């Protein structure tokens, strides 16, 4: 991603909207700063509960830049299954 910070080719599409590689890298970097400023001691795990929309790849990129592990949570899980997963995954943010 860092090699594409000056690339104005389209990287992402969502509906009628587009983001260039330059835009994508800048948005990921801003989110990475946000994560690093809020980092707590211990494993650097970031839990996200997002649809597969533009925010999801931005947080993946942010975690990559910040050195964090992204933990994608499944919003369709309910009851016993959901509680078992949430007690196994401990996210720092």
Secondary structure, DSSP 8 states (H G I E B T S, - for coil): -GGGTT--SEEEEETTEEEEHHHHHHHHHHHHHHHHHT--SS--EEEE---SSHHHHHHHHHHHHHT-EEEE--TT--HHHHHHHHHH-----
